[in-house]
Amino acid sequence: LCFVLASMALDVSRLVTQLDETASFLNLQVDNVLRREYSSIRTELRAITFADLRRVAQFIEEKCDGHRWVDPRVNAAGEHDVVGAPGRVNLYHLVYNVVGPVTAPV
């Protein structure tokens, strides 16, 4: 039980660190990230600028290896493979490793 609790504490600590780094890197206010807000603009009409996209690409380059991003799919052994190189990251990896953890309900 102590091992499980220690492991959970490390996971929470890792998520907090990743949330702080993500918010800082993307110029987000942590309070706004933690508070769910709904837009009146339809999803398909919302977009990001090219500058925003470049910041996301730079974020991937800087954080992929350090946070050991994993593929959301499990392999034959029932484990998640580490993505490895930032050039292999796709939208599924970004959502699973960054967007999901920082937007999941607490």
C-alpha positions, 0 to 999 in steps of 0.5 A: 500500500505504501508503494502504491501511495508513493507511486501515486504521489510521484504521478501527481507531482509529475502532472503538477510539474507538467501543468505548470510547464505547459501553462507557462510555455503556452502563456496560459493562466493556470486558474483559467486552465483549471476552471472549465469555461465553455465557448459560444463559438462552435468548435469547428469555427475556432482555430489557432494562429500559425504562431500558436502552432509553432509554440506547440511544435516547440513545446513538443520538441522541448518536452517530449523526451523529458516527460517520457511521453507514451503512445496511448495504445497499448502494445502486445505486452499490455504496456504503453510504448515510449514515443521517443523522438519528438518527430514521431509525436502526433496529435493523439500523443499530444492529447494523451500526454498533455491535454488530457492530464491538464484538463481532466477533472480533479 
